[in-house]
Amino acid sequence: MKKEIIIDGFAIHNKKSLFEEINRAFMSEEDWEIGESLDAINDILYGGVGTIKGNEPIRLVWKNFEANSELFGLEFTANYYKEKLMHPEVFDTENIQTLLDQLANGNGQTYMDIILEIIAEHPNIELVKA
């Protein structure tokens, strides 16, 4: 039987609340939380910290998925990349600009697309969009 983890998408209204919900769903057993990083999401999905114990089968139910998908769509992603462009000392602005251009041309990934790609990289996790 698969362990079920629920992401309450009704509690998600912005990037900060997305990561608050991810920490609630995945890190409640820990005395620390992940930061607002897509890499951190990937790390916790490997298991070994938080709710996922190793490579166990997981049924991940994401409530209010469609609304969250729209929230983290084109506009959010463009703003996310534009914010990164303002910090060339930290980010590869040439790469970020390429990603922004791809998004504007209709062939780039949205923030939600990236999250879905990360989840898909973990074959033990079945995503249920509710």
Disulfide bonds with the S-S distance in Angstrom:
none
